[in-house]
Amino acid sequence: MSLERIGDSDRNRLRVHGALLLIWSALVGSASSALLLHVFQVHSMAVRYSVGAAAVYFLGFLGGARFYAASWRQEDKRPLPAHASLEEQK
């Protein structure tokens, strides 16, 4: 389903949530790289990239998305995003 077929209010909410997940993942990747470089003195870019990618995947996407979805489910009892009307799709 494309964003064009989702209602305006839900579309904006999904864009904000996607941006927040992107920012969280960037912070996790930057923090893991900085931690490896400055604390553990790992200068190899290959090692820092590999560990950073794993941290982004496990902490950023899986951990962050799970935490976010759980808190969103508790706060917002609305149903799944609604389809846009024909007028909104134009």
Secondary structure, DSSP 4 states (H G I P E B T S, - for coil): --GGGB-HHHHHHHHHHHHHHHHHHHHHHHHHHHIIIIIS----HHHHHHHHHHHIIIIIIIIHHHHHHHHHHHH----SPPBPPHHHH-
